[in-house]
Each structure stands twice: as structure tokens, then as C-alpha cells.
């Protein structure tokens, strides 16, 4: 951190906003004492630009324009999980723009240790589908012996829902059957996938990746691009090393999110209803 004593007017805004209490005013000067997570709050609130964490000045943070609330609300309400895509992939520049927005999401301790694998190569997508189908096919035998399967799932660190959840038990045979018949139920025909992963050392890597991907999904929808969370692919990547090898995810990384992305080949004309939120006010 660099502090320009000549610019600083000791207004105290940086001291008040610092989550780590790393800044204080002593003897009429601003004092910095680690730890600091580098969140940037201090330089963002300083009216004199007297604090710098990075190499250059920050971009301005204008107020949201009038009507932004309605537009943001509409974006949230009209976003759908798209399962029909046009073959053309999203352009590289737009994908990069979406990923830059994704890392603006909140994350624990400002770790920012998320990484993303963008899978667009058709042959890699085919190999991944084959591997994931094989992963679930190998689980079909386990599902016929539920007590033994529960024990093995726990020993392997897998969720016992694989054998206890009726929806999962019903879907896995269909996933395998559809794949073997040539229908893509796993990656829903999308021209690309984005996989979010983090190291085990991350403070809260799973939540961080989910926040980032949710941010990306809304940004994509605002640009007319469809997305869909792929729980089946996510589960297989999380537990099957050979599936992770197909998409070149380094050993030791934990896969936390996977989405399909592409231009929609369907149009939604109405907004489906949702159950009202269950809230306990305390």
C-alpha cells in the first residue's frame, strides 16, 4: 500500500471502511499496519486519491443511471436455464468480457483463487460426455445394493444422495440411456462449457465459484446469451479424476461449478411463477 501524505487530508473514510482495521490515524498522519486482504475499499472511498494498492489509478464508480433498478430486476426475473442452443459458439471477446465480470463477484477474504476452464472444442466435449456417461454407468450397479452403496459413497467422500434421492435414482439410468442413443442430455447440446474450480486451501472456494458463475450467468443473459447449470456434469467432475483429466484440470483442484453457455435456440415468452420465499424474520 502506498499513502500520499501530501494528498491525504485525514478525513478518516478509509479507516472507517477497512474490514481488517489495518488503517488508523496517529499523530496527525495515516498509518497502515497489516494484515490487509487487498479488498480496495480504502482507495475506493478516498476523495483525494491518496491511497494506492495497485499499479495505476482506479476507474471511476458512477452512480447507476435512472431506471437501472427496473432493468436489473427484469434481467433477474427473465433469466432461464437454456437447454436448446444454436451451434455457433459465443465469440472469444464476449467470453473474456463475461469472465472479467465474473471475477467482480464477492469472494471470501478476497482470495480470488478461482480459475475457469472454457471447453469449446467439439472433440473434447464428446470425450467428456463419454467419460461422464461411463462414470454414471458404473454407479448403476451400486444403486441396486443401496445399503452397500451408502457405505461406499461415504468412504469415497461422495454424497449418499446418489442412492437415497428418488430423483437421482430415476435420472441416472436415463442419462446413460440418452447418451448411448446419441442424445445429449448431459451438456444439453451447448457449444461450450465453463467450469469453475479452486484449490482446497481457499477460504470458501465453493461459494466463491458459485457467486462468480451466478454473476456471469446474469451478465450473459443481459447480452442475449443463454446458460444452464449442469449439476450432473459438476458432480462427475468433482468425483471422477479421469473426467477432470479430459478438461485438463490440475490435480488437487476442486471443481465447484459447471455451466453450459451459448446462443439460445428457443424463446421464452412469459415468466414462470416461483414459490414465494420462505422467510423467518427474527
N, C-alpha and C positions, 0 to 999 in steps of 0.2 A: 504494500500500500504506500502511495505517495501522497503527502499532505503539503499543500502550498500554503505556508503560514501567512504569506502576504495577502492572499485572496481570502483566507478564512476569516469570517467576522464573528466566530464563536457563537453562532445562533443556536447551536445545540440540537438541530434537527437530526443530524447523523447519530448523535449519542442516543437520542430517544428511539430511533428506529432500529438500531443494531440488535439482532436477536441473540448475539453472543456476548453482548456487553463488553465489546472489545475496545470501545472508544469512550473517552472521558475528557473533561475539561479540568486541567490542573494548572494553577499559577498562570492563568490567562493564556493558556495555549491548549490546542487539541492534542491529546495523547492517544496513541494506538498501542494496544498490548494484546497479542494473540491469546487464545485461539480465534481464528476467523475462517468461516466456511466460504468466503468469497461470493456471497449472495448478491452484492452490488447495491443493496438498499442505501448505503451511506452516500455513494456517489450519485445515485438516482434522485435523492431528495435535496442534495446540496444546491442552493440557488447560486452559489459563486463558482461552481466547478472547481472547488479547492481540493477535492479528493479524487484519486485515480487508482483503480485496481488493474485495469488493462493497459494496453499499449497506446490507445487513442481515445478521443472523446466519445461519449455515448451519443446515440441518435436521440432526437427529441421524442418525448412521450406526449403527443397531443391528446386532448380530451376526445372521447368518442363523439362522432357527429350526431346531430339531432336525427332521431329515427333509428339509431343503431340498435336500441333495445328490441324494437319490433323485428328487425332483420335477424338479429341473433336468435331470438326466441323462435322465429319461423324456421331458421336453419336447424335448430334442435328438434322441433316438432315434426319436420318433414323428412328428416333423415330416416332411411330404411336400410335393412340388410338386403343387399342386392345379390341375387343368385342367378342372374342371366346377364352375360357380358358380350359386348362386341369383341371380335378377335384382336383388333388393333390395341397395342399396349399404350399406357399413358406415357407421354413424352418424357424423356430423361430430365429436362429442365424443370418440368412441373413436379416430378417426383422429388427432385432435390429441394424444390421450394417447400413441398409438404413436409419433408423430413426436417428442414430448418425450423418450421413452425412447430413440429412435434417436440423438439427439444426445448421449447419455451414452456412446456408443461411443468407443473410443480414436481419436485423430487426431494427425497429425504436427505437432509444435511447437505444439500446442493452437491451431491456426489457426481451426478451427470455421467454415470458409468455405463449407461445403456448403450447398446450397439444394435444395428439393424442389418439384416440380410435381405436384400431385394432379389427375388428369384423371378427372372423373366424368360430364361432360356427354355424353350419348349421341351427339349430332351431332358433337362434337369427336372422340370415339373413332372414329366412322365415317370422318371425314375423314382421321384419322391412319392408319387401316388402308388406305384408298385410296392415300394418298401412299406408304406403305411398300411396298405391293404394286407400285406403279409404279416405285419405286426398284429393287426386285429384278428386275422385268421388264426394266428397261433393262440389267441385268447379264447377262441370259441370252445376248445376242449376244456379249458379251465372252468368255463361258465357252466358246464354240465355237472361239475362237482363243487358245489357252492361253498361247503364248509372248508374243504381243502384250498379252494381258490381264495377265500378270505384270508387264510393264514399266509399263503404265498404272496398275496398282494401286499400285506403289511410287511412281510420280511423284505420284499423288494422295494419298499417305500412307495408303493402305488396306492391309489385311492381305492378302497373296497367298494366304491360305487359301481365299479366295473361288474360286480356280480350282484349287488344288492339293489341297485336302482332299476326299476322296471323299464324306464325309457331307454336307458343304456343297453340293457339286455335285449330289448327289441330292435334297437337300431344297428348294433354291431353286425348281425348276420346280413342285414340289408346293405350296409356299407360294402361288405365283401362281395355280395351278390351283384350289386350295381357295378362295382369296379370290374368284376370278371366279365360282365356283359358289355363293357365298353362305355358305360355311362359314368360321368364324373360327378359323383356325389361328394367326394372328399374336398376338392378345391373349386367346386361349383362352376367349372369352365372358365375361371378367371385367367386373364393373360399374365398375371403377376401375383406374387405373394410378398408380404412384408413380415419378417419375423423379428421380434424384439427379444433381446437376451441381455443378461447382466452377470457379473461374477458373483460367486457365493459371498464374497466379502462386502457386497453392497449393503448399506444400512437397511434398505427396504426395496430391493431390486424388483420384486414382483409388482408392487404397487406403482413404482416409478414407470415401469414399462407399460402398464395398463393406462396410466394417466397420459403418457406420451402418445400411445396409439389412439386413445379416445380423442385427443386433441387433433391428431392427424385425420381421423375419420370425419370430424366436423368440417375441418378445412377442405377436405376432398369434396364433401357434399356441396359446400359453398361454390365449388368450381365445376359442378356438374359431373363429378366423378363418384362412382359407386364403390362401396366397401362392404365387407361382411366378415365378422369374427368367425374363425374356423376352430371351434373347440376340439373337434376330432383330430385335426392336424396338430394343434397345440399339444394335446395330451400325448400323441405318439412322439413328437419331437422332444417333449420333456422327459420321456422314459426310454426311448429307443436310440441307442448310440449310433446304430447304422443309418437311421433316418437323419440324424444330425450330420453324419459324415457326408451324406448326399448334398447337403446345402453348406458344407464346409464351415460349420460352427465349431470353434476351437474346443478341445477337451476342457472340461471344468466349467464352461459357461452354462448358465441355467436359462432355458427357454421359457419365457413367461407369456408372450402374446404372439398370435399369428392372425393375419387378416388377408383376405382376397381383395384385390383392387383392380379397377378397370372402368371403362366407359359402359354405362348400363345399356342393356338391350331390352329394357322394359320401362314403362312409365307408370308412376303411381298418381292416381287422380284424386285420391282422398286420403285423409289422415286417420288411420285406425285408432280406436279408443284404447286407453290403458286403464288398468286397475288404479283406483285412487291410492296415493301414498299412505302407507300405514305409519303413523307418527305418534310417538309418546312424548307429550310435552311435559317437561319437568320444571 
